[in-house]
Amino acid sequence: MNEFQDRRTIQEIVHNARTVAIVGLSASELRASNFVGYYLQRHGYRVIPVNPNEEEVLGERVYPSLRDVPEQIDVVDVFRDPAAVPEVAREAVDVGAGALWLQFGVISPEGARIAHEGGLAVVMDRCLKVEHARLLGRMHWMGFDTGVIAGSRR
Amino acid sequence: MDEAPREFGFNTRSVHAGQRPDPYTGASATPIYQTAGFVFEDTESASAYFNLQEYGNVYSRIMNPTVAAFEERLANLEGGVGAVAFASGLAAQAAIFFALLEPGDRIAVAKALYGGSTAQLNHLARKLQITVDWVDMDDPDGWRSTVTPETKALFAETIANPGGNVLDIELAAAVAHEVGAPLVVDNTFATPYLCRPLEWGADLIVHSATKFIAGNGTTIAGAVVDSGAFDWSNGRFPSIAEPSTAYHGLKFHETFGVYGLLMKLRSETLRDFGAVLAPFNAFLLLLGLESLSVRMDRHVANALAVAEWLRGRPGVSAVRHPALLDSPYRPLVDRYLPAGAGSVFSFDLESGREGGRRFIEALSLWSHLANVGDTKSLVIHPASTTHRQLSDDELAASGVAPGTVRLSVGLEDVDDLLWDLERGLQAARGSAVPA
């Protein structure tokens, strides 16, 4: 499991990604996927919703699958049942995405292996919003441990 | 980014965790954000903060940057995912019990407990219609024979006040997890320097930060730290896993994952209780944590020296320091508290209640005071003070006899402390006190 929670991999994704395709992004403002998509938009990421059951979420056109997305994807962020992850991982490899990110509870060793062998960076059972807030955002304002130790102003 | 992130040591984290140089001014010490409210950037941000869609400062009854620096530092040192600070240790306890328990629930609690906590639990039991099942934590079968399918939490102190009973954390955690309940540990007497219960399977930590964390007896404060490891969606904690009426049906555990309980504790329980830690007090606690390990080493050494000296003194019938070689808790100390068992312990005077009074009146360096974990050495007679509200049975269950004296050994020179104690012991025996 820790193989797919590497701190350096997480840092590189959070710092360098620009385009995030969220698979399973819900239109409901109460769902975790919507929280994450909303947050990522506020922090300058381009969010591309992927969900066969929606047409527009968070002001963005929704695509039924990753293969339908007409632009380069840096991160495929997954809010799906773990059983659906291997197929999502294969699609992510096919479209040449940079990373596969599996959210809290989306635990699929097979999906992680498929993406890893396809050359993608992989993070599993972590939240992209939380990791952004930890490293670049305001999570420390809520009393959460960010793990950031620094005595310099850089 | 070709270097892996470094795993910093405890002392480094005590000084730095939770605090970064102020990006605007460069201030090296944590600024005291003495403000009630925070100006929103725009209306969109304001609603995002209120909806919990974005981490943002709203109002100091819920969050404050100085308080947050303390919360993060404590969480980091305990190995938790985060913390919520409160105005006192008892406020922190009341809040976590309030968040976890529903009317009709049961909680299993070690009988050897701080008297204030015993009184609080009895009070909560009456008001919240919960049942407290008291446990003999020294009985290896105590927890398992007490918990029921209705038990929603187990609660004990790492080192019990004032009896010095040491909790078998792994055992209690195993029993807790068998019934799908969290183990809540009061780690006040050990501090994260001497013991980190989350590493042994505990799920939640409560602190009276008033004690060794503040360190100098300046501040009343408390905190809850969460390991983030407990599965609140196991079907037993609907108030954490199911839609919250306070936030339009938000499911805290699903939405915030390992941070769900703390988000609920902050944005519902603290918000509604209002027992918030003041920014200035958080600043003092940050200073305290910076020197925690240095102070604790001296506290531990001084306390053990005093305990060993007391043993065998005329008029002293028992010394209950858990690190003494013949203490029944010594195996647990070796396991859970290898760097020391703190500096608070009790001993019994043969001369009982009256001897206790004479002992305390004869002391001139030790302060007769209802606190522990100060740089100054403190002494109290529990039967007439901290444990006065307890019945005789509750008193005995807490490890307190009429002649029990509790010491909190400070950082003074040990010879000076022993000189004063000798005067007290002579008075307790009825001898004239030397000038």
Contacts between the chains, C-beta under 8 A, distances in Angstrom:
chain1	res1	chain2	res2	distance
A	7	B	4	7.1
A	7	B	5	4.7
A	8	B	1	6.3
A	8	B	4	5.5
A	8	B	5	6.6
A	11	B	1	5.9
A	11	B	5	7.3
A	12	B	1	5.9
A	15	B	1	7.4
A	29	B	51	7.4
A	29	B	53	7.9
A	30	B	243	7.6
A	30	B	248	6.6
A	30	B	249	5.4
A	30	B	250	5.6
A	30	B	251	7.3
A	30	B	255	7.5
A	31	B	254	8.0
A	31	B	255	7.5
A	32	B	254	5.8
A	32	B	255	4.6
A	32	B	256	7.8
A	32	B	257	7.7
A	35	B	52	7.9
A	35	B	53	5.5
A	35	B	255	5.8
A	38	B	48	7.4
A	38	B	53	5.2
A	38	B	54	7.9
A	39	B	53	6.3
A	39	B	54	6.0
A	42	B	48	6.9
A	42	B	54	6.2
A	104	B	257	3.7
A	104	B	258	7.2
A	105	B	257	7.3
A	127	B	257	5.8
A	130	B	257	7.3
A	130	B	259	6.9
A	133	B	55	5.7
A	137	B	55	6.5
A	138	B	54	7.8
A	138	B	55	4.3
A	138	B	56	6.6
A	139	B	55	5.7
A	140	B	18	6.7
A	140	B	20	7.9
A	140	B	68	6.0
A	140	B	69	7.4
A	140	B	72	5.4
A	141	B	55	5.6
A	141	B	56	7.3
A	141	B	57	5.8
A	141	B	63	6.1
A	141	B	65	5.9
A	141	B	68	5.1
A	142	B	55	5.2
A	142	B	63	6.1
A	142	B	68	6.4
A	142	B	82	7.0
A	142	B	262	7.8
A	142	B	263	7.7
A	142	B	266	6.9
A	143	B	63	7.3
A	143	B	67	7.3
A	143	B	68	4.8
A	143	B	71	3.0
A	143	B	72	5.8
A	143	B	75	6.8
A	143	B	82	5.2
A	143	B	83	5.2
A	143	B	84	5.9
A	143	B	85	6.9
A	143	B	262	7.2
A	143	B	266	7.3
A	144	B	71	8.0
A	144	B	72	6.6
A	144	B	75	7.1
A	144	B	81	6.3
A	144	B	82	3.7
A	144	B	259	6.2
A	144	B	262	7.2
A	145	B	17	7.4
A	145	B	18	7.8
A	145	B	72	5.5
A	145	B	75	4.4
A	145	B	76	4.6
A	145	B	80	6.7
A	145	B	81	6.0
A	145	B	82	5.8
A	146	B	72	6.7
A	147	B	5	7.6
A	147	B	76	7.3
A	148	B	20	6.8
A	149	B	6	7.8
A	149	B	8	4.9
A	149	B	12	6.5
A	149	B	13	6.4
A	149	B	16	4.8
A	149	B	17	6.2
A	150	B	16	7.0
A	150	B	20	5.3
A	150	B	21	7.5
A	151	B	16	6.1
A	151	B	21	6.8
A	152	B	21	6.9
A	153	B	21	5.0
A	153	B	23	6.8
A	153	B	26	6.1
